Amino acid sequence: MSAPPRFEALEVPVAADEYAESDASVVRRSLEDPDAFSALFDRYADDIHRYAARRLGTEAADDLMAETFVIAFQQRRRYDLSRPQARPWLYGIVTNLVGGHRRAEARRLRALSRAASTAPGERGGDGEPLADRVAARVSAEGVRAELAGALAALPARYRDVLLVVAWGDLDYAEAAEALGVPVGTVRSRLHRARKKLREALGGSDPTRPHDDHEEPGHG
């Protein structure tokens, strides 16, 4: 009888993330091993923090990020394991948390918008040029003054859709999942939000990628 065939490993390069565990698998595993959930924190904490900081400032972002993952952990048994990516779920949680600070967000955006128009020579109570302090904060948080004013004027439901797409980098389907609305509603609200931004900013829309060919939605 001939010897069984021998199989030798081939030197074939493999992408680093080819065998990466899906988010759904992490959640499933965490049901038996709670410590496993930390993998989702490692993957997404920086993104969630960045998004929260752009919406409510860096000080609030620390608490919002932590609360997002606490809620996600507590609700992990309700996660739809048929969805391999948890990003929309996490962005939905943090956006809901931001929703509890609507007035603070609007005040912050209006303050950023007003402060940038302060004359460079005007000084605050501590002797430091007020415009310099504000400009540094605006630059650090990546919010243009004109855009901040326009965002403050948007209805909250439009602002949520716009920013979860523009700053959360979600596509329409992911945004719909995150916000719990139909894709058509995402398209409609996004179209209206961007129309209002263009009207406020003289035809420009800094939130829109050059290759994003938006189609108006209905409903």
N, C-alpha and C positions, 0 to 999 in steps of 0.2 A: 504494500500500500504506500502510495506516495505521501511524502510529508505535507502537512497543511501549508497553504501559502503564508508567507510572511508579509506583514504590512509595515512599511517604514514611514516615519513622519517625513513629510515634504516641507522644505523651507519655503513656505508661502506666507508673505506678510499679511497680517491681520490688523484691521483698523482697531484702534485702542478701545472704541466704544461698541464694537460689534457684538460683544457678549455682555454688555452692560445690562444690569437688572432693570426692568421697567419700573416706573413709579408704582404701577398697580401691584407688581410683585412685592415691592417694598412694603406697601400698605398691607397686603395679604400676610406677609411674613410677620409684620408688627403685631398682628392680632394675637399671635402666640408668643412673640418675643418683642415686647414694647420698645426695647432699646434699638431695635432695627429701624424704627421710625426716624432716628437721627440722620439717616442717609438723605431723607428729603430735605432736612434742614441744611445739610452740607451742600446740596444741589441748588437750592433756591433762596436761601436766606439773604444773600447779597442782592439778588434781583428784587425781592420783596422790599427790602430796606430802601433800596434806591428809589423804587416807585413811591413808597410812602413818604420819603424825604422830599421828593419833588412836589408832592401834593400838600403836605402839612409841615415841612421843615425837618431838619435833621434831629432836633431834640425829640419831637413827637415820634419820629420814625423808629427809634429804638423800642419804645413801648408797643407800637403797632406791629412791628415785626414779631416780637416775642409773643404778643397776644394772638397773632395769626397762627403761629405754629402750635400754641396751646389749644386753640379751638380746633385746628385740624386734627391734632392728636386725639382730642376728646370725641371728635365726630368720625374717626377713621372707619368705624364699623359701618357707617352709612355711605362710605365712598363707593362709587360705581366701579367695580373692578374690571368692567369691560373697557374702561377708558385707560389706556396705557400711560398717558401723561397727566401729571397732577398740577401742572402749571395753571391751567384755567381755574381749577378748584381753589388753589391758593390765592390767585388774584381776585377771585370772587369774594373770598373771606376778607382780604385786606380792604377791598373796595367797600364792602359792607361796613367795616370798621371806620373807614374814612367818612362814610355816610353819617356816622354819629357825631361828626365834627364839621358839619356843613358851614355853620356860621364862622368857625375858626378858619376854615379853608378860604371862604370868600373874603374875610377880613385880611388874611395874609396876602392873597392875590391883589386886592385893592391897595394894600400898603406897598407892595412891591412896585405896582404901577405908579403910584403917586410919588414914591421916594425917588425914582429915577429921574423925575422931572425937576428935582430940587437943584437949585443953582450950585455949580461946583464950589463957589466961594462961601456958601452958607455953612455955618458951623453949628454943631450941636452943643449941648451944655458942657461937654467935656473938652471942648476946644478942637476936636478932630472934625475935619470936613464931613458933614453928614452924607454928602453924595458919595464920598470915598467908602464910608462904612457900608452904605447900602449897595453900592456897585459891587463890592467884594462879595456880599452875601448873594446877590442876584447871580453873579458869575459862578459862584461855587455851587449853587443849586440848579444852574442851567435853565433859568426861567427868564426869558426876555421880558422887559418891562411892558412893552406893548402887548405881547401875548398874555401876560398876567392879567392885564386889564380886560382883555377880550374874554379870557377864560372865566373871570369873575362874573361877567355879565351873562354867561350861558346858564340855562336851566340845569339843575344838578343831573338830571337823567341824560342830557346831551353831553355834559362834561365827563360823566363816568364812562360812557361809550368811547368818546374821543380819546381820553387819556389811557384807558386800558388797552386801546389799540396802539396809540402813538408812544406811550411810555412803558406799557407792559409788553409791547411787541407781540400781541396776540392777533391772530387772523380773525375773520368775521365769525367763523364757526366756534373758535375758542372763546371769543368775546361773548357770544351768545350763551355758551355753557357757563362762563364765569358769572354773567349777570342774570342768568335764568330767564332769558327772553328769546323769542324766535330770531333766526338769522335775519329775516326781513326787517325786524324791528331795529336790529343793529345797523343795517344798511341805511334805513330811513333816518335814524337819529344821527348817525355819523355824517350823512349827507347834509342834514340841516345844521349840525354843529359847525361843519366846515364852511358852509355857506355864510353863517353868521360871523365866523372868524374872518373870512375874506372881506366881508362888508366892513368890519371893524378895522381891518389892517390894510385897507387900500388895495385889496385884490390878492394879497399874499396869504399863505397858510404854512407857517413854519412846522406844523405837526405832520405835514403830509410828505412822504418820500416822493422823489421825482418819478419813480417807476410805478407809483400806486395809481392805477386807473380806476377810480371809484365809479361805481354805478349807483344811481339813486335808487333807494329802496322805496317800498310802499308800506303804508300802515303805520 
